[in-house]
Structures are given as structure tokens and as C-alpha cells.
Amino acid sequence: MTAKRSSSSDNSPRRIDRAFAETLRRLDPTTDPLVLDAATHAAFAVACGDAAFDLRQSRLTEGDLLPVDMEALEARLRASRWVCCPDLDESADAAVPLVLEDGRLYLRRYREYEFRLAANLRRIASHAPPRADLETVAPLFASLFPDARSGDVQAQAAALALVRSLLLVTGGPGTGKTTTVARVLLLLVARAQLAGEPPPRIALAAPTGRAAARLAD
């Protein structure tokens, strides 16, 4: 889970990130300094919009300032009392503040956010897909997506949304994600009405105020 990094004057960890590592050092003065450096960068990664510190992009150094290779860094993290390495389908130990998973070092809270999100997505995807009675909404679909037969990717996404339990629609700004969502909702409501079924329950969420306002519109 990665987002665009926020701007920073020197792109270096903040005082609060270093304080987190210093807390670990006070609790256990024998903690490997390299683990403390990695913990600092794991905290800073969150401030930069990332869920974790990617060890593959690590520039951590040691001793005479030679870079530490990823294998050595992972081995020392695994040996630390402050780091747990749960299986992909297991929750992390609540008593340990850092999680090492797939070459990324997380603050435990943020790994658990991703873990729960993934579990819920799998749960939704495992549900039986809705009935594919597309013929009833074909005229409406054609009016909403007149270029559907010409490779319209919005039309493709809408058609898939009608026959799947879970669909992820991605795209840059202005590519029509919100418009597609609105038309999919219209199609779902229309299909329920034509089938004499209760209207679907709809919940919308957005990560920013601007996006929320756009969805509300």
C-alpha cells in the first residue's frame, strides 16, 4: 500500500520518528542500532504516505557508512525482540511494535490495517456473485455507455461490476472513476426495480474531503 510521498525539506526522519526508536533503545539498551534505524524509517514512512519502510529501497548504512544489504538487514530485524514475522494469514503479535513482512517493515498498527482490509476484501470476493440478468438493464446500459462496443473501459468496468461480488476500479485523475461508480449504482438500482426486489443498500466512502464531496454529488 503506497501513496505519493509528502514534501519534506530534507526528506529525513522527524524528531517524533527518532523518539520512537529512542524509546525502544531505552527499554532495551542492547537493541541493535541498525534495528533502531530501521524503526525510525518505518515511522517516517507513514508520514510520507507509505504503510511501511521498503527494505528494497533502504539506504541504511553502518560503521564506515557502507550500505547494509537487504539480506543482512532482514536477518538482524528477524533476530530483534521488537520485530515479529507472522504468516500472511495471521495477525501480528500485539506485544511487538514492528512487523517484518515481504521485505517491508511496518509499525504493527499499519500492518494490521492492511491485514484486516485484505481479509475483508477476500470475504466480500468469496460471496456468490449477483444474478447476471443483464438483459433487463441492457437498454439503460446502452444509453449510459453508447460507446460500449468501441472499447469503452468505463463500460467494461460497469459490466463486470454487475456480475462480480468485488471489483476494483483504478485510474488517474479525470479518467472517469466517479462517473463509472454513479452509473453502476444506477444500473444496480434499476435491475432491482425491474426484478421486483428491494433496492440495494449502498454505502460510499472516500479518503479525502474533496473525494467525498464528489461522491456525494
C-alpha positions in Angstrom: 0.0 0.0 0.0 1.9 3.0 -1.3 0.9 6.7 -1.8 2.7 9.7 -3.1 5.3 10.9 -0.6 4.7 14.2 1.1 7.1 17.0 0.7 9.9 17.5 3.2 12.7 20.0 3.3 15.4 17.3 3.7 13.4 14.1 3.3 14.8 12.8 6.6 13.0 11.3 9.6 11.3 13.7 12.0 12.1 14.1 15.7 9.0 12.1 16.6 10.2 9.2 14.4 13.6 9.2 16.2 11.8 9.4 19.6 10.0 6.2 18.8 13.4 4.4 18.2 14.9 6.1 21.3 12.0 4.6 23.3 12.9 1.1 22.1 16.5 1.7 23.0 15.7 2.9 26.5 13.5 -0.2 27.0 16.3 -2.4 25.8 19.8 -0.8 25.6 21.2 -3.9 23.8 18.9 -3.3 20.8 20.8 -3.5 17.5 21.4 0.1 16.3 20.5 -1.0 12.8 17.1 -2.1 14.1 16.6 1.3 15.7 17.5 3.0 12.4 15.0 0.8 10.6 12.3 1.5 13.2 12.9 5.2 12.7 12.4 4.9 9.0 9.3 2.7 9.5 7.7 5.5 11.5 8.8 8.1 8.9 7.4 6.1 6.1 3.9 6.6 7.5 4.4 10.4 7.5 5.5 10.1 3.8 2.2 8.4 2.9 3.5 4.8 2.9 2.3 2.0 5.1 5.8 0.6 5.6 9.5 1.0 5.1 10.5 -0.9 2.0 13.8 -2.6 2.7 14.5 -2.9 -1.0 14.8 0.8 -1.2 16.8 1.1 2.0 19.9 3.3 2.2 20.8 2.4 5.8 24.5 2.4 6.5 26.6 1.2 9.3 30.2 1.5 10.6 32.3 3.1 7.9 29.0 4.2 6.2 28.9 1.2 3.8 25.3 0.4 2.8 23.7 -2.6 4.5 22.4 -5.2 2.1 18.8 -6.3 2.4 19.6 -9.9 3.4 21.7 -8.8 6.3 19.1 -6.2 7.3 16.3 -8.7 7.3 18.3 -11.2 9.3 19.0 -8.6 12.0 15.4 -7.5 12.1 14.2 -11.1 12.5 16.6 -11.5 15.4 15.2 -8.5 17.3 12.7 -8.7 20.2 10.9 -5.7 18.7 10.1 -7.4 15.4 7.6 -10.2 14.7 7.2 -12.1 11.4 3.7 -13.5 11.2 2.4 -15.6 8.4 0.5 -13.7 5.7 -2.8 -15.1 7.1 -2.0 -14.4 10.7 -2.5 -11.3 12.9 0.7 -9.8 14.3 1.7 -10.2 18.0 0.1 -7.2 19.8 3.0 -7.0 22.2 5.6 -6.3 19.4 5.7 -2.9 17.8 7.2 -3.8 14.4 6.3 -6.3 11.8 8.6 -7.6 9.0 6.6 -8.9 6.0 7.5 -9.4 2.4 10.6 -7.1 2.5 8.7 -4.3 4.3 9.0 -3.1 7.9 5.7 -1.9 9.4 4.6 -0.3 12.5 2.3 -3.0 13.8 -0.8 -0.9 13.6 -0.4 -0.2 9.9 0.3 -3.8 9.1 -2.9 -4.8 10.9 -4.9 -2.2 8.9 -3.7 -3.9 5.7 -4.3 -7.3 7.2 -7.9 -6.6 8.1 -8.6 -4.8 4.8 -7.2 -7.8 2.9 -9.3 -10.2 5.0 -12.5 -8.2 4.3 -11.8 -8.0 0.6 -11.3 -11.8 0.5 -14.6 -12.2 2.4 -16.5 -10.0 0.0 -15.0 -11.7 -3.0 -15.9 -15.1 -1.7 -19.7 -14.3 -1.8 -21.7 -15.7 -4.7 -21.9 -13.1 -7.5 -25.3 -11.5 -8.1 -27.7 -13.0 -10.8 -26.4 -12.0 -14.2 -29.8 -10.9 -15.5 -28.2 -8.2 -17.7 -30.9 -8.3 -20.4 -33.3 -6.3 -18.2 -30.9 -3.4 -17.9 -29.5 -3.7 -21.4 -31.4 -0.6 -22.8 -30.3 1.5 -19.8 -26.7 0.3 -20.1 -26.6 1.2 -23.8 -27.9 4.7 -23.1 -25.3 5.2 -20.3 -22.4 3.7 -22.4 -23.1 4.4 -26.1 -19.5 3.5 -26.9 -19.6 0.2 -25.1 -18.8 -1.8 -28.3 -15.9 0.5 -29.1 -13.6 -0.5 -26.3 -15.0 1.9 -23.7 -13.2 0.9 -20.5 -15.8 2.5 -18.3 -18.4 0.3 -19.9 -16.2 -2.7 -19.3 -15.9 -1.9 -15.6 -19.6 -1.4 -15.3 -20.4 -4.7 -17.0 -18.0 -6.5 -14.7 -19.5 -4.8 -11.6 -22.9 -6.3 -12.5 -21.6 -9.8 -12.4 -19.0 -9.8 -9.7 -19.0 -9.6 -5.9 -15.9 -7.5 -5.8 -14.4 -5.2 -8.4 -11.5 -2.7 -8.1 -11.6 0.2 -10.5 -8.4 2.3 -10.7 -7.3 5.2 -12.8 -5.6 8.6 -12.6 -7.5 11.9 -12.0 -10.1 12.7 -14.6 -10.3 9.1 -16.0 -14.0 8.7 -15.0 -13.9 6.6 -11.9 -16.6 8.6 -10.1 -18.8 8.7 -13.2 -18.5 5.0 -13.6 -19.4 4.4 -9.9 -22.5 6.6 -10.3 -23.6 4.7 -13.4 -23.0 1.3 -11.8 -25.2 2.4 -8.9 -27.9 3.5 -11.3 -27.8 0.1 -13.0 -27.9 -1.8 -9.8 -30.9 0.1 -8.6 -32.7 -0.3 -11.9 -32.0 -4.0 -12.0 -33.5 -4.4 -8.6 -36.6 -2.4 -9.5 -37.2 -4.3 -12.7 -36.8 -7.6 -10.8 -39.3 -6.5 -8.1 -36.6 -6.7 -5.5 -35.8 -4.3 -2.6 -33.3 -1.6 -3.7 -29.7 -2.4 -2.8 -28.1 -1.0 0.3 -25.4 1.5 -0.8 -22.5 2.7 1.3 -19.9 5.2 -0.1 -16.6 6.2 1.5 -13.8 8.4 0.3 -10.3 9.1 1.6 -10.4 12.9 1.3 -13.0 15.6 1.8 -12.8 16.6 -1.9 -13.4 13.0 -3.0 -16.3 12.6 -0.5 -17.9 15.7 -1.9 -17.6 14.4 -5.4 -19.1 11.1 -4.5 -21.9 12.8 -2.6 -22.7 14.8 -5.8 
